[in-house]
Amino acid sequence: MSRTPYPLHAEDISAFARSLGGQLKACEAALSHLQLLNMLARSAGYRNFQHLRAQNPAPAPQPAVANPEPPVDEKRLRRLVRLFDADGRLLRWPSRRGLESSCLWAVWSHVEPRRVYTERELNERLNQVHGFGDPALLRRGLCDCGLMTRTRDGRAYQRVEARPPDEALALLELLRARPA
């Protein structure tokens, strides 16, 4: 069945409930989805669900309105860039929780796509892109944010392919454009 919404209107909710209750009492076995739809339609005065659909055409689909991301805050972006050195290495973990996500996207961009890492290999890679000596913090952050997956035993890590948010894209662009 489709997920097209069809309005169902009952003039008298009490009569609707009585009719539906009587139909449910008459059933001996578990109801299928279609049987339940037909009961609901009959309780509202229709012959069956097809009759309800014919009498109430589905509303025209509404175009999806994407929630545009707010423009990138330049002041916040400058604050983020100061956390990185000229080579794009993360020098220190941000003290503000809100900045961590963009920093993790920058670290994520240095992890090879479609490659499965052991914990040791990932630690070595993360040590190349940060300078504060805590690859476990970055590993946990990447997994917690959904930017990497890991097996239950922690032996295999893999980057999750996704489009970074606009702020992270702007940060990556600024880091690439900086002179070394």
C-alpha positions in Angstrom: 0.0 0.0 0.0 1.1 3.5 -0.6 1.7 6.0 2.1 -0.6 8.5 0.5 -2.7 10.3 3.2 -6.4 10.0 2.8 -8.7 12.0 5.0 -11.3 10.2 7.1 -14.2 12.1 8.5 -16.9 10.8 10.7 -20.0 12.9 11.4 -20.7 11.1 14.7 -17.7 9.7 16.6 -20.0 7.7 18.8 -21.6 5.9 15.9 -18.2 5.4 14.3 -16.9 3.8 17.5 -20.0 1.6 17.9 -19.7 0.4 14.2 -16.0 -0.3 14.5 -16.4 -2.1 17.8 -19.1 -4.3 16.3 -17.0 -5.2 13.4 -14.0 -6.0 15.6 -16.1 -8.2 17.8 -17.2 -10.2 14.8 -13.5 -11.0 13.9 -12.1 -14.2 15.2 -8.6 -14.0 13.7 -6.0 -11.3 13.6 -6.8 -8.6 11.1 -4.7 -7.7 8.0 -3.9 -4.2 7.2 -6.5 -4.1 4.4 -9.2 -5.6 6.6 -8.6 -2.9 9.2 -8.7 -0.2 6.5 -12.0 -1.5 5.2 -13.5 -1.6 8.7 -12.5 2.0 9.4 -14.0 3.1 6.0 -17.2 1.2 6.7 -17.5 2.7 10.1 -17.3 6.2 8.5 -20.1 5.3 6.1 -18.2 4.0 3.0 -18.6 0.6 1.4 -14.9 -0.2 1.8 -11.5 1.5 1.6 -11.6 1.7 -2.2 -14.9 3.6 -1.9 -13.3 6.0 0.6 -10.3 6.6 -1.8 -12.6 7.2 -4.7 -14.7 9.8 -2.8 -11.7 11.5 -1.2 -8.9 11.9 -3.8 -5.5 12.2 -2.3 -4.3 15.8 -1.9 -1.7 16.9 -4.4 1.8 16.2 -3.1 3.4 19.3 -1.6 6.9 20.1 -2.9 9.5 19.3 -0.3 10.8 22.4 1.3 14.4 21.9 2.3 15.4 23.6 5.5 18.2 25.8 4.2 21.1 26.0 6.5 21.7 29.4 8.0 24.6 31.3 6.3 28.0 30.5 7.7 29.0 32.8 10.6 32.3 34.4 9.7 33.2 35.1 13.3 32.7 31.5 14.2 34.6 30.4 11.2 37.6 32.5 12.2 37.5 31.0 15.7 37.5 27.5 14.1 40.5 28.3 11.8 42.5 29.4 14.8 42.3 25.8 16.1 44.4 24.6 13.1 48.0 25.2 12.2 49.2 26.2 8.7 49.3 22.5 7.6 45.7 22.0 8.6 46.5 20.0 11.7 44.1 20.4 14.6 46.3 22.0 17.3 43.9 21.8 20.3 40.4 20.4 21.0 37.9 23.2 21.1 36.7 24.3 24.5 33.2 25.1 23.1 31.0 22.0 22.5 29.5 23.7 19.4 32.8 23.9 17.6 33.7 20.2 18.0 31.5 19.0 15.1 33.2 21.2 12.5 36.6 20.1 13.8 35.6 16.5 13.5 34.5 17.0 9.9 38.0 18.5 9.2 39.6 15.4 10.8 37.1 13.1 8.9 38.3 14.7 5.6 41.8 13.2 6.2 40.5 9.6 6.7 40.5 7.6 3.4 37.1 6.6 2.1 36.1 3.0 1.8 39.2 1.8 3.7 38.8 -0.4 6.8 41.3 0.7 9.5 42.4 -1.2 12.6 42.5 0.8 15.8 46.3 1.1 15.6 46.1 2.3 11.9 43.4 4.8 12.7 45.4 6.1 15.7 48.4 6.6 13.4 46.3 8.5 10.9 44.7 10.7 13.5 48.1 11.5 15.1 49.1 12.9 11.7 46.2 15.3 11.6 46.2 16.6 15.2 48.8 17.9 17.6 47.4 17.4 21.1 48.1 13.7 21.5 44.7 12.2 22.1 43.6 10.0 19.1 41.1 8.2 21.3 39.2 11.5 21.8 39.0 12.0 18.1 38.1 8.3 17.4 35.2 8.4 19.9 34.0 11.7 18.6 34.0 10.5 15.0 32.1 7.4 15.9 29.6 9.2 18.2 28.8 11.8 15.5 28.2 9.1 13.0 31.2 10.0 10.8 32.8 6.6 11.3 31.5 3.2 12.1 33.3 0.6 14.1 32.7 -3.1 14.9 31.5 -4.0 18.4 34.9 -5.2 19.4 36.6 -2.0 18.2 38.9 -3.8 15.8 37.7 -2.3 12.5 36.8 1.4 11.7 35.5 2.8 8.5 34.6 6.3 7.4 30.9 7.0 6.7 30.4 8.9 3.4 28.3 12.0 3.9 28.1 15.6 2.8 29.5 17.9 5.4 27.4 20.8 6.6 28.0 24.2 5.0 30.1 25.4 8.0 32.4 22.4 7.8 32.7 22.8 4.0 33.7 26.5 4.5 36.2 25.5 7.1 37.7 22.8 4.8 38.0 25.3 2.0 39.7 27.9 4.2 42.1 25.2 5.5 43.0 24.2 2.0 43.5 27.8 0.8 45.9 28.7 3.7 49.5 29.0 2.7 51.7 26.4 4.2 
